[in-house]
Amino acid sequence: MTNGDTVTAPVTDTDDTTQTTPARHGVVARTAPLSAGPRARAIALLEHRKFAEAISVLEDLVNKEPSPPNEALLGTAYLLAERYEEAKMHLSVAVTADATNTDWLDKLSLATANAITNIQKDFPPVEPFEREALLAAPSLEPGTIPSTPFAPEATPTLTDHLIAAAEKISGVVATKLTNFGAAIAGRIGIADAVWTNWYRKPLVLSFATLQHMRDLLEANNLVDAYPDGTLVGDQPQGLCPPPGVMYFRTPDGTWNNLSNPKEGAAFVRFPRNVKHRAGWPETGARLLTPNPAEVSLRLLSRGETGIKEVPFLNMLAAAWIQFMVHDWVSHHVTYAGGVHEVPLPPDHPARRRFYQTSMYVPKTEGDPTRSRDDVGLPTTAINEVTSWWDGSQIYGSDRKTADSLRTFKGGKLQLDEHGHLPIGDGGIERVGYNRNWWLGVSMMHTLFVREHNAICDMLQKAYSQWDDTRLYNVARLINAAIMAKIHTIEWTPAILPNPGLYVAMNVNWFGFAEFILHPKNRRVRRRFKIANEELGGIVSNPIDKHGHPYGLTEEFTEVYRLHELLPDHFTFRSLDTGKSIETVPLAQTRQQGAHALTERIGLVDLWYSFGNLHPGQLVLNNYPSTLRELSLPGNPVYDLAAVDLLRARERGVPRYNEFRRQYGLKPIRTFEDLTTDPEQLSMLKRVYNNDVELIDMQVGSRAESHRPTGFGFGETLFQVFILNASRRLQADRFFTDSYNEETYTPEGLQWVDDTDMKSLLLRHYPELGASGLNNVDNAFEPWDTGELDLARHPLRAFAYPRPTRRTS
């Protein structure tokens, strides 16, 4: 979902829905037979991707023999040629004659959505990487960030020295105690025959086991993408930090580490969480074994059964995670490096409905910075956004983009007179990152741009002498910290509502001492701070990179391919009446369709609707049908589920069992270890030729029926999460050493402490106070009114104890 010349799909992972037209890049249409009747000849031309010739044959046929089937076939040809208005016209004629033909209705819906969203336009443009630009030294123009902190550090007093000593001593004692507890948990064991058992232990031991698991991952699963002794981005040693980078984030993420300036920055390599020997890409026949399109059809397709919903989440949870992913990871995908041709199975819907025999998938762009020093390292890829939790999806990952979004007045970002995002090329909102644009991420971007401007107002009131540059940069720090806090202690427990996990995530942010001592008013303490991340929290404690440069990894990218969360349709409702306004296909929410819906329905009713809609479960056969017939520029029928599988193989992410071994988990022994569902077992064995070692990571993780209590996904994805959820905070100077008043201001730190997703929504959309949002504590749970049901609000059992109705 990130890279290429064109706009992409509403998805929750990281890339691969942008691409340029295949015909422009060497995907050659085959020659169609010249004999046969006009319909048969037209179909043969469509099969061979000769769309213009097929249209010519069918236009002549419709003129001579007008009929609903001929009109529908001509409409299909126009659809494949990306001439969506004409496709609508002819498919409408066919549907008017026969409104019972579901195939024609579906094609008309797709053509209509593509015309509304202008999806055939290549947007945003992307150019191939240039070696010199990627290897260039980091630069920062004067005036980009302030050159001094908010206020100089005060000279320490005797009391300060005594407090610091007490913090250090308490940290030493706490570290010995927590390490002892983790060692005990490790001796007891973290797994049974196959599956982990931490969630079946008493709460304290459960927490200690999670710490032990994280300790093992930090010791064994941090693998650098550059040769030993080399700085990130092949930078020379000893570069001098420019003024201001000690106290403020830079647009491209450079200088977070003052001695390794491109660590975590945009346009450097993805590191790995698996050993080099396990990270080699699959090639040749192995790459297509089994055929990804076959796996998609048999094991991922939602089919006729419809979406399997998560009862304890609302649609904000789905929008949020893509909003976060856009801040972290993005691959570069164009046709410049060639294509993978994926044959479609005989009964794949694209064959029957669109006469397509193969799908052409652009290859991930190679890393042009490789040299002879990289011999022996697996293939590497470049992340085109910053890996830091710095709000780069809002602000951009380069200076030019960042400046284009600013007003240069009062530190604020641009909004129109209605409080909506400004509209740019292609009718799409202008933000720091807008690939795979759809309504859900548009709403999140709007919310946090408004929040940035509200923070600027607060800072301006407190520090009237500050200029635009200082207001902007301090507001960015505060806004990014709010995102990190919401994700850590709200979104994550909402999707994984387990008591041990809830404690662990709050401990990551606040520390165990604060979690226990202040259950109703938790703060990140900066005085009497225990210098231990378990008891004192990661945030504002010393930085810890565990001996490896920070970066979000290729394996992390795979974990956040969460497309199943999305429905195929949205029903929007009015807050005032509670009644339905309209039902809109997912495909119509993309690109410029997002802005159209915002204008037509209004953000208050959109937020209200999302708060009362449910996402899909992360299980087999629950992949949105919309995304399995996705239209992209140059590729109007694209099976994204198959592409997800292909990407993991192409980029060297191990298959399911090896993935588990690499992460310290036990491999499954038989298919029966995954699930006891007889239909799923039969299909898994058939598709993977009865070989558990062939199972794709995405498929195996969806098939896991052995899940920790309350979890929305299984333990394999969670293992990646255990490592990276903490590391995003541990390795970032602005959440550790520099999370202080000198950097954020006292008012800024207070603002972060006081803000959660609920208060954020009510601050900017006070009308939502009349909705069920006021009745819930976690804004990612359904906004129910009245007495709450534990089946829909499981966090109430341990996180927010209040009167709640239990279900049997």
FENCORUR-V165013 format. One record per residue. N is the residue number from 1. SS is DSSP state (alpha for helix, beta for strand, coil for the rest). PSI is psi in radians with two decimals (none if undefined). Layout:
<<N:SS:PSI> <N:SS:PSI>>
This chain:
<<1:coil:0.50> <2:coil:-0.57> <3:coil:2.54> <4:coil:-2.91> <5:coil:-0.09> <6:coil:2.94> <7:coil:2.74> <8:coil:-2.84> <9:coil:2.81> <10:coil:1.78> <11:coil:2.98> <12:coil:0.23> <13:coil:-2.36> <14:coil:-0.44> <15:coil:-2.92> <16:coil:0.30> <17:coil:0.21> <18:coil:2.49> <19:coil:2.87> <20:coil:2.98> <21:coil:2.22> <22:alpha:-0.69> <23:alpha:-0.43> <24:alpha:-0.24> <25:alpha:0.64> <26:coil:0.16> <27:coil:1.76> <28:coil:2.23> <29:coil:2.39> <30:coil:2.86> <31:coil:2.27> <32:coil:2.67> <33:coil:2.53> <34:coil:-0.39> <35:coil:3.05> <36:coil:2.86> <37:coil:2.93> <38:alpha:-0.71> <39:alpha:-0.83> <40:alpha:-0.69> <41:alpha:-0.69> <42:alpha:-0.74> <43:alpha:-0.72> <44:alpha:-0.69> <45:alpha:-0.69> <46:alpha:-0.72> <47:alpha:-0.53> <48:coil:0.24> <49:coil:0.45> <50:coil:1.22> <51:alpha:-0.75> <52:alpha:-0.72> <53:alpha:-0.67> <54:alpha:-0.72> <55:alpha:-0.74> <56:alpha:-0.79> <57:alpha:-0.75> <58:alpha:-0.58> <59:alpha:-0.74> <60:alpha:-0.70> <61:alpha:-0.78> <62:alpha:-0.63> <63:alpha:-0.64> <64:alpha:-0.67> <65:coil:1.27> <66:coil:2.19> <67:coil:2.71> <68:alpha:-0.77> <69:alpha:-0.68> <70:alpha:-0.71> <71:alpha:-0.74> <72:alpha:-0.68> <73:alpha:-0.69> <74:alpha:-0.71> <75:alpha:-0.67> <76:alpha:-0.72> <77:alpha:-0.77> <78:alpha:-0.66> <79:alpha:-0.79> <80:alpha:-0.48> <81:coil:0.03> <82:coil:0.49> <83:coil:1.37> <84:alpha:-0.56> <85:alpha:-0.73> <86:alpha:-0.64> <87:alpha:-0.78> <88:alpha:-0.81> <89:alpha:-0.84> <90:alpha:-0.64> <91:alpha:-0.56> <92:alpha:-0.69> <93:alpha:-0.77> <94:alpha:-0.78> <95:alpha:-0.62> <96:alpha:-0.65> <97:alpha:-0.54> <98:coil:1.61> <99:coil:0.02> <100:coil:-0.13> <101:coil:1.77> <102:alpha:-0.53> <103:alpha:-0.79> <104:alpha:-0.70> <105:alpha:-0.76> <106:alpha:-0.72> <107:alpha:-0.68> <108:alpha:-0.72> <109:alpha:-0.73> <110:alpha:-0.78> <111:alpha:-0.70> <112:alpha:-0.81> <113:alpha:-0.74> <114:alpha:-0.57> <115:alpha:-0.72> <116:alpha:-0.74> <117:alpha:-0.16> <118:coil:0.74> <119:coil:-0.25> <120:coil:-0.16> <121:coil:2.38> <122:coil:1.92> <123:coil:2.47> <124:coil:2.74> <125:coil:2.63> <126:coil:2.45> <127:coil:2.65> <128:coil:2.63> <129:coil:2.57> <130:coil:2.23> <131:alpha:-0.81> <132:alpha:-0.71> <133:alpha:-0.68> <134:alpha:-0.55> <135:alpha:-0.03> <136:coil:2.62> <137:coil:2.56> <138:coil:2.43> <139:coil:2.75> <140:coil:2.01> <141:coil:2.49> <142:coil:2.43> <143:coil:-0.13> <144:coil:-0.74> <145:coil:2.71> <146:coil:2.70> <147:coil:-0.05> <148:coil:2.78> <149:coil:3.04> <150:coil:-0.79> <151:coil:2.50> <152:coil:2.59> <153:coil:2.35> <154:coil:2.63> <155:coil:2.17> <156:coil:2.42> <157:coil:3.05> <158:alpha:-0.71> <159:alpha:-0.73> <160:alpha:-0.73> <161:alpha:-0.70> <162:alpha:-0.73> <163:alpha:-0.77> <164:alpha:-0.71> <165:alpha:-0.74> <166:alpha:-0.68> <167:alpha:-0.75> <168:alpha:-0.77> <169:alpha:-0.79> <170:alpha:-0.61> <171:alpha:-0.72> <172:alpha:-0.82> <173:alpha:-0.79> <174:alpha:-0.71> <175:alpha:-0.72> <176:alpha:-0.74> <177:alpha:-0.82> <178:alpha:-0.65> <179:alpha:-0.67> <180:alpha:-0.79> <181:alpha:-0.72> <182:alpha:-0.66> <183:alpha:-0.73> <184:alpha:-0.81> <185:alpha:-0.67> <186:alpha:-0.66> <187:alpha:-0.65> <188:alpha:-0.57> <189:coil:2.53> <190:coil:-0.09> <191:beta:2.69> <192:coil:-2.47> <193:coil:-0.70> <194:coil:-0.83> <195:coil:2.62> <196:beta:2.75> <197:coil:0.19> <198:alpha:-0.60> <199:alpha:-0.15> <200:alpha:0.04> <201:coil:2.83> <202:coil:2.68> <203:alpha:-0.82> <204:alpha:-0.75> <205:alpha:-0.59> <206:alpha:-0.78> <207:alpha:-0.74> <208:alpha:-0.63> <209:alpha:-0.73> <210:alpha:-0.69> <211:alpha:-0.74> <212:alpha:-0.74> <213:alpha:-0.72> <214:alpha:-0.70> <215:alpha:-0.75> <216:alpha:-0.73> <217:alpha:-0.73> <218:alpha:-0.51> <219:alpha:-0.52> <220:alpha:-0.26> <221:coil:0.46> <222:coil:1.90> <223:beta:2.11> <224:coil:2.66> <225:coil:-0.15> <226:coil:2.68> <227:coil:2.69> <228:coil:2.40> <229:coil:0.02> <230:coil:2.36> <231:coil:2.73> <232:alpha:2.40> <233:alpha:0.28> <234:alpha:0.69> <235:coil:2.63> <236:coil:2.73> <237:coil:2.64> <238:coil:0.32> <239:coil:2.49> <240:coil:2.16> <241:coil:2.36> <242:coil:2.87> <243:coil:2.45> <244:coil:-0.36> <245:coil:-0.25> <246:coil:-0.49> <247:coil:-0.16> <248:coil:2.64> <249:coil:2.58> <250:coil:2.77> <251:coil:-0.66> <252:coil:0.15> <253:coil:0.09> <254:coil:2.79> <255:coil:0.23> <256:coil:-0.73> <257:coil:1.98> <258:coil:-0.35> <259:coil:-0.09> <260:coil:1.31> <261:coil:-0.38> <262:coil:0.12> <263:coil:2.22> <264:coil:0.03> <265:coil:2.99> <266:coil:2.62> <267:coil:0.73> <268:beta:3.02> <269:beta:2.57> <270:coil:2.20> <271:coil:-3.02> <272:beta:2.78> <273:coil:0.12> <274:coil:2.73> <275:coil:2.66> <276:alpha:-0.67> <277:alpha:-0.44> <278:alpha:-0.03> <279:coil:0.30> <280:coil:2.39> <281:coil:2.65> <282:coil:2.50> <283:coil:3.02> <284:alpha:-2.50> <285:alpha:-0.58> <286:alpha:-0.61> <287:alpha:-0.58> <288:coil:0.41> <289:coil:2.05> <290:coil:2.89> <291:coil:2.13> <292:alpha:-0.59> <293:alpha:-0.58> <294:alpha:-0.76> <295:alpha:-0.75> <296:alpha:-0.83> <297:alpha:-0.77> <298:alpha:-0.64> <299:alpha:-0.27> <300:alpha:-0.48> <301:beta:2.33> <302:coil:-0.55> <303:alpha:-2.62> <304:alpha:-0.17> <305:alpha:-0.33> <306:coil:-3.12> <307:coil:2.41> <308:coil:1.98> <309:beta:2.73> <310:coil:2.03> <311:coil:-0.35> <312:coil:0.21> <313:coil:2.73> <314:coil:3.10> <315:coil:-0.27> <316:alpha:-0.55> <317:alpha:-0.65> <318:alpha:-0.77> <319:alpha:-0.68> <320:alpha:-0.78> <321:alpha:-0.58> <322:alpha:-0.65> <323:alpha:-0.72> <324:alpha:-0.78> <325:alpha:-0.64> <326:alpha:-0.33> <327:alpha:-0.35> <328:alpha:-0.84> <329:coil:2.50> <330:coil:2.15> <331:coil:2.81> <332:coil:2.03> <333:beta:2.05> <334:coil:3.06> <335:alpha:0.02> <336:alpha:-0.56> <337:alpha:0.17> <338:coil:-3.04> <339:beta:2.76> <340:beta:2.23> <341:beta:2.07> <342:beta:1.92> <343:beta:2.44> <344:coil:2.37> <345:coil:2.71> <346:coil:-0.58> <347:coil:0.30> <348:coil:2.37> <349:alpha:-0.55> <350:alpha:-0.48> <351:alpha:-0.83> <352:alpha:-0.73> <353:alpha:-0.56> <354:alpha:0.08> <355:coil:0.58> <356:coil:2.32> <357:coil:-0.36> <358:beta:2.79> <359:beta:2.39> <360:beta:2.06> <361:beta:2.13> <362:beta:2.50> <363:coil:2.58> <364:beta:2.34> <365:coil:2.38> <366:coil:2.90> <367:coil:1.88> <368:coil:-0.05> <369:coil:-0.04> <370:coil:2.59> <371:coil:-3.06> <372:alpha:-0.40> <373:alpha:-0.32> <374:alpha:0.05> <375:coil:2.28> <376:coil:-0.25> <377:coil:2.49> <378:coil:2.94> <379:coil:2.45> <380:coil:2.73> <381:coil:2.77> <382:beta:2.34> <383:beta:2.13> <384:coil:0.07> <385:coil:2.94> <386:coil:2.54> <387:coil:-0.25> <388:coil:2.73> <389:coil:1.27> <390:coil:0.19> <391:coil:0.49> <392:alpha:-0.41> <393:alpha:-0.48> <394:alpha:-0.81> <395:alpha:-0.32> <396:coil:2.82> <397:coil:0.36> <398:coil:2.78> <399:alpha:-0.76> <400:alpha:-0.82> <401:alpha:-0.79> <402:alpha:-0.79> <403:alpha:-0.59> <404:alpha:-0.29> <405:coil:-0.13> <406:beta:2.69> <407:coil:-0.36> <408:coil:0.50> <409:coil:2.10> <410:coil:0.33> <411:coil:0.08> <412:coil:2.80> <413:beta:2.79> <414:coil:2.35> <415:coil:2.72> <416:coil:-3.08> <417:coil:-0.29> <418:coil:0.08> <419:coil:0.37> <420:coil:2.80> <421:coil:2.54> <422:coil:2.63> <423:beta:2.36> <424:coil:-2.64> <425:alpha:2.51> <426:alpha:0.17> <427:alpha:0.33> <428:coil:2.53> <429:beta:2.50> <430:coil:2.04> <431:coil:-3.09> <432:coil:-0.53> <433:coil:2.05> <434:coil:0.53> <435:coil:2.78> <436:coil:0.67> <437:coil:2.33> <438:beta:3.08> <439:alpha:-0.77> <440:alpha:-0.80> <441:alpha:-0.53> <442:alpha:-0.76> <443:alpha:-0.75> <444:alpha:-0.74> <445:alpha:-0.78> <446:alpha:-0.77> <447:alpha:-0.80> <448:alpha:-0.37> <449:alpha:-0.72> <450:alpha:-0.70> <451:alpha:-0.72> <452:alpha:-0.80> <453:alpha:-0.59> <454:alpha:-0.69> <455:alpha:-0.70> <456:alpha:-0.73> <457:alpha:-0.74> <458:alpha:-0.80> <459:alpha:-0.69> <460:alpha:-0.66> <461:alpha:-0.68> <462:alpha:-0.54> <463:coil:1.33> <464:coil:-0.34> <465:coil:-0.13> <466:coil:2.55> <467:coil:3.09> <468:alpha:-0.75> <469:alpha:-0.78> <470:alpha:-0.75> <471:alpha:-0.80> <472:alpha:-0.85> <473:alpha:-0.67> <474:alpha:-0.69> <475:alpha:-0.65> <476:alpha:-0.77> <477:alpha:-0.84> <478:alpha:-0.77> <479:alpha:-0.76> <480:alpha:-0.66> <481:alpha:-0.63> <482:alpha:-0.77> <483:alpha:-0.81> <484:alpha:-0.71> <485:alpha:-0.82> <486:alpha:-0.77> <487:alpha:-0.70> <488:alpha:-0.86> <489:alpha:-0.03> <490:alpha:-1.05> <491:alpha:-0.81> <492:alpha:-0.86> <493:alpha:-0.47> <494:alpha:-0.73> <495:alpha:-0.33> <496:beta:1.16> <497:coil:1.38> <498:coil:2.40> <499:alpha:-0.78> <500:alpha:-0.72> <501:alpha:-0.70> <502:alpha:-0.78> <503:alpha:-0.80> <504:alpha:-0.73> <505:alpha:-0.66> <506:alpha:-0.62> <507:alpha:-0.69> <508:alpha:-0.73> <509:alpha:-0.86> <510:alpha:-0.52> <511:coil:2.65> <512:alpha:-0.65> <513:alpha:-0.82> <514:alpha:-0.66> <515:alpha:-0.73> <516:alpha:-0.75> <517:alpha:-0.45> <518:coil:1.20> <519:coil:-0.40> <520:coil:-0.22> <521:coil:1.11> <522:coil:2.43> <523:coil:2.73> <524:coil:1.90> <525:coil:2.44> <526:coil:-0.13> <527:coil:2.49> <528:coil:0.77> <529:coil:2.14> <530:coil:2.14> <531:coil:1.06> <532:coil:2.24> <533:alpha:-0.39> <534:alpha:-0.84> <535:alpha:-0.56> <536:alpha:-0.15> <537:coil:2.74> <538:coil:-0.74> <539:coil:2.20> <540:coil:0.02> <541:coil:2.98> <542:coil:2.59> <543:coil:2.57> <544:coil:1.97> <545:coil:0.04> <546:coil:0.57> <547:coil:0.17> <548:coil:2.47> <549:coil:2.53> <550:coil:2.52> <551:coil:2.56> <552:coil:2.47> <553:coil:2.94> <554:alpha:-0.67> <555:alpha:-0.64> <556:alpha:-0.71> <557:alpha:-0.77> <558:alpha:-0.63> <559:alpha:-0.57> <560:coil:0.43> <561:coil:1.53> <562:coil:0.81> <563:alpha:-0.48> <564:alpha:-0.34> <565:alpha:-0.42> <566:coil:2.42> <567:coil:2.98> <568:coil:-0.25> <569:beta:2.62> <570:beta:2.30> <571:beta:2.01> <572:beta:2.42> <573:beta:2.74> <574:coil:2.30> <575:coil:-0.65> <576:coil:-0.72> <577:coil:-0.33> <578:coil:-0.02> <579:coil:2.76> <580:beta:2.39> <581:beta:-0.91> <582:beta:2.79> <583:beta:2.25> <584:beta:2.30> <585:beta:2.58> <586:alpha:-0.69> <587:alpha:-0.45> <588:alpha:-0.14> <589:alpha:-0.02> <590:beta:2.80> <591:coil:-2.18> <592:alpha:-0.16> <593:alpha:-0.48> <594:alpha:-0.86> <595:alpha:-0.68> <596:alpha:-0.72> <597:alpha:-0.68> <598:alpha:-0.75> <599:alpha:-0.69> <600:alpha:-0.71> <601:alpha:-0.63> <602:coil:2.50> <603:alpha:-0.59> <604:alpha:-0.84> <605:alpha:-0.53> <606:alpha:-0.80> <607:alpha:-0.76> <608:alpha:-0.74> <609:alpha:-0.81> <610:alpha:-0.60> <611:alpha:-0.26> <612:coil:0.15> <613:coil:2.69> <614:coil:2.45> <615:coil:3.05> <616:beta:2.75> <617:coil:2.64> <618:coil:1.30> <619:coil:3.01> <620:coil:2.70> <621:coil:0.82> <622:coil:0.40> <623:beta:2.30> <624:coil:2.31> <625:alpha:-0.61> <626:alpha:-0.71> <627:alpha:-0.16> <628:alpha:-0.14> <629:coil:0.98> <630:beta:2.40> <631:beta:2.24> <632:beta:2.75> <633:coil:2.15> <634:coil:-0.06> <635:beta:1.35> <636:beta:-0.20> <637:beta:1.86> <638:beta:2.10> <639:coil:1.66> <640:alpha:-0.51> <641:alpha:-0.75> <642:alpha:-0.66> <643:alpha:-0.67> <644:alpha:-0.79> <645:alpha:-0.74> <646:alpha:-0.69> <647:alpha:-0.77> <648:alpha:-0.77> <649:alpha:-0.76> <650:alpha:-0.59> <651:coil:0.12> <652:coil:0.36> <653:coil:2.15> <654:coil:2.73> <655:coil:2.96> <656:alpha:-0.93> <657:alpha:-0.74> <658:alpha:-0.60> <659:alpha:-0.81> <660:alpha:-0.74> <661:alpha:-0.78> <662:alpha:-0.53> <663:coil:0.24> <664:coil:0.24> <665:coil:2.78> <666:coil:2.41> <667:coil:2.69> <668:coil:2.63> <669:coil:-0.62> <670:coil:2.89> <671:alpha:-0.53> <672:alpha:-0.35> <673:alpha:-0.50> <674:alpha:-0.87> <675:coil:2.74> <676:coil:0.03> <677:coil:2.05> <678:alpha:-0.66> <679:alpha:-0.76> <680:alpha:-0.72> <681:alpha:-0.78> <682:alpha:-0.76> <683:alpha:-0.69> <684:alpha:-0.81> <685:alpha:-0.69> <686:alpha:-0.85> <687:alpha:-0.69> <688:coil:0.35> <689:coil:0.64> <690:coil:0.46> <691:coil:1.87> <692:alpha:-0.38> <693:alpha:-0.22> <694:alpha:-0.23> <695:coil:2.28> <696:coil:2.58> <697:alpha:-0.76> <698:alpha:-0.73> <699:alpha:-0.82> <700:alpha:-0.73> <701:alpha:-0.55> <702:alpha:-0.49> <703:alpha:-0.28> <704:coil:1.98> <705:coil:-0.27> <706:coil:1.69> <707:coil:2.53> <708:coil:2.62> <709:coil:2.18> <710:coil:-0.03> <711:beta:2.41> <712:coil:-0.23> <713:coil:2.97> <714:coil:-3.07> <715:alpha:-0.37> <716:alpha:-0.85> <717:alpha:-0.65> <718:alpha:-0.56> <719:alpha:-0.69> <720:alpha:-0.69> <721:alpha:-0.73> <722:alpha:-0.75> <723:alpha:-0.92> <724:alpha:-0.46> <725:alpha:-0.70> <726:alpha:-0.70> <727:alpha:-0.56> <728:alpha:-0.53> <729:alpha:-0.80> <730:alpha:-0.66> <731:coil:-0.09> <732:coil:2.05> <733:alpha:-0.54> <734:alpha:-0.07> <735:alpha:-0.08> <736:coil:-1.71> <737:coil:-0.60> <738:coil:0.24> <739:coil:1.41> <740:coil:3.05> <741:alpha:-0.55> <742:alpha:-0.49> <743:alpha:-0.83> <744:alpha:-0.31> <745:coil:2.64> <746:alpha:-0.68> <747:alpha:-0.64> <748:alpha:-0.75> <749:alpha:-0.69> <750:alpha:-0.70> <751:alpha:-0.76> <752:alpha:-0.79> <753:alpha:-0.64> <754:alpha:-0.14> <755:coil:2.30> <756:coil:3.13> <757:alpha:-0.65> <758:alpha:-0.88> <759:alpha:-0.56> <760:alpha:-0.83> <761:alpha:-0.75> <762:alpha:-0.51> <763:alpha:-0.70> <764:alpha:-0.34> <765:coil:1.24> <766:alpha:-0.36> <767:alpha:-0.46> <768:alpha:-0.16> <769:alpha:-0.35> <770:alpha:0.04> <771:coil:-3.11> <772:alpha:-0.15> <773:alpha:-0.62> <774:alpha:-0.25> <775:alpha:-0.15> <776:coil:2.81> <777:coil:-0.62> <778:coil:2.06> <779:coil:-0.21> <780:coil:-0.08> <781:coil:2.80> <782:coil:2.42> <783:coil:1.11> <784:coil:2.68> <785:coil:2.85> <786:coil:-2.78> <787:coil:2.34> <788:coil:2.48> <789:beta:2.26> <790:coil:-0.48> <791:coil:-0.49> <792:coil:-0.21> <793:coil:1.09> <794:alpha:-0.44> <795:alpha:-0.39> <796:alpha:-0.40> <797:alpha:-0.41> <798:coil:-0.39> <799:coil:-0.72> <800:coil:1.18> <801:coil:2.00> <802:coil:2.94> <803:coil:2.21> <804:coil:2.51> <805:beta:2.23> <806:coil:2.61> <807:coil:2.72> <808:coil:none>>
